Amino acid sequence: MGIAIVFALPVFFTSCGTADSADNPVNPVNPEQRAGFFSSAINKLIDDNFEQLKTKSWAELRIPADMFDQTAFAIPANAASDMKCVIKAGYKTFINGGSVRDAIMGKPANDVDFTTDALPDQLVAIVPNTKLFKAPNGYLVAQAWHGDKECTDMGTMRAIYWFMRGKPGIPESSFPVTGNDINVYSNNLWEDSYTRDLTINALYYDYQTGDILDFHGGLHDLREGIIRTVIDPDVMFPHSPTDLLRAVRFAARYNYTIEPVTDAGIRKHLPECDVLGAGGIAYHLIKGFHDGNMSVTYRLYKEYGFLGRYFLMLKDVLDTKEYEDYIVKTYAGLDEQQCKDTPTTLGALFLPVIQKAMGDKEWTEENLLKVFKELEESSGQNKYFEIKDDIKADMCRIWARAH
C-alpha cells in the first residue's frame, strides 16, 4: 500500500534551530574550508609522516606554532584559566579531540577539553571549583564548574588499555595494568592517543608551545576526508561499540569516506552495539539528527543497518519507493535550510508511519503522543531505541502544527 504524503514542508522548516558547539558544527565542512590550514609546507610534513606510519605503529608529527594561524585556537577564558593553573603547578596541558579538529577546520572552539600529566586528585587541588566524577565510560576526570558557562573537562593521560595490549600493531606500555582496569594513568601523550576513537579525534594542541601533535595520521585523514579508527576496529569495537556508532556519525556529519578496514569492522560488529541498551543506542544515534547533514546521515544509517536494526517502527516502509522518495526530498530540503533541530529531523523520519496510524484521529499533541507510544511498543522499537519523552513531545508538537 502506498503512503500518502501530506506533510507541509515549508511549515516544518520553520522549526529548525541553529545552535552550535565544538562537537556540533552548523554545516559539514567542505574541502575548500579544510584547505585553509593545509599549506604546502604543512602538507609535506603530513605526507612524510604518513609514509612512516605505513611501517610503524605510531609516528609523532609536530606542526610548529609558527606554521599556522594561532587565532584559530581562540580558547574560551574559563578553559584558558584552568590550563594556566595546571601549568603554573608544573604540569603539561594538551587540548584534545574535537576542539583541535574543529579549529583546524575553521570552527570556533566553544567547548574545550584537555588532557594533562597531573593526576585527578592533583587537578582538584590545583584548579578552583573542580570535582571528581566517574563518567559513563569509566574515566575519572575533573570538571570545572563556572556557573552557567561552559565547563572544562580535564583528564589525566591514559596508558594503553588492557584489551589492546599484545595485539598486532599495538606498542608495549611501560605502565602495568591489573585485570581489566582502564583507569591506568600515563605521562606519555602517545599512549593517551591510543585511547581515542578516530584518527581525526586523536589530535592534540600543546597549550604551552602552540604546536599541534598527531600520532596516527589524523591530519592526513582530516585533509583527505577519511574516517579511520586509531587501532584495528576488530580490537576496538567489541570493547567500545560506541566508537562504532560515532565513526558512522562523524562520516555523515562531514560527508567523509569510511576507509575499508573501518568499514568492514562496522558491518561486522554492529550487533555488539546491542549491549549499550535502548537508551545508550538512542543517545549516540540521535546525535546524528542535529549534525546538520541529514541526507548523508540517513543514507549511512540505512547502509550500515542502523535503521533496520533499531528503528523498528519503520520496518514496513523503509524499503518502499514511496518512503524513500519522501525522505530523500524532505532531508534535502532540511539540509538546504541548515536545519539541526533534533525533533524536526527525527520527526521527519517517523512522520509517514504516524500519518498512517493516525487515521481519522484529530492531530492533537495528546493523540499523536499516544499513537507514537503505541507504535513503539507494538513494533518493539522501545526495546532497542528509546527516545526521551521531551523529544517525543517536541516531535508531536511539530506534527500537530504542521498538519
Salt bridges, closest charged atoms under 4 A:
ASP23 OD1 - ARG253 NH2 3.73
ASP47 OD1 - ARG223 NH2 2.73
ASP48 OD2 - LYS44 NZ 2.88
GLU51 OE2 - LYS54 NZ 2.91
GLU60 OE2 - ARG62 NH2 3.75
ASP82 OD2 - HIS146 NE2 3.48
ASP102 OD1 - ARG101 NE 3.17
ASP192 OD2 - ARG196 NH2 2.68
ASP197 OD2 - ARG246 NE 2.59
ASP206 OD2 - ARG62 NH1 3.81
ASP211 OD2 - ARG62 NH1 2.93
ASP221 OD1 - HIS220 ND1 2.96
ASP221 OD2 - ARG228 NE 2.91
GLU224 OE2 - ARG223 NE 2.78
ASP234 OD1 - LYS268 NZ 3.70
ASP234 OD1 - HIS269 NE2 2.71
GLU259 OE1 - ARG228 NH1 3.82
ASP263 OD1 - ARG267 NE 3.04
GLU272 OE2 - HIS269 ND1 2.57
ASP274 OD2 - ARG309 NH2 2.75
ASP291 OD2 - ARG249 NH1 3.62
ASP291 OD2 - ARG253 NE 3.24
GLU303 OE2 - ARG267 NH2 2.76
GLU303 OE1 - ARG299 NH1 3.83
ASP319 OD1 - LYS302 NZ 3.82
GLU324 OE1 - LYS302 NZ 3.04
ASP325 OD2 - LYS321 NZ 2.67
GLU376 OE1 - LYS392 NZ 2.81
ASP389 OD1 - LYS392 NZ 3.89
ASP394 OD1 - ARG397 NH2 3.83
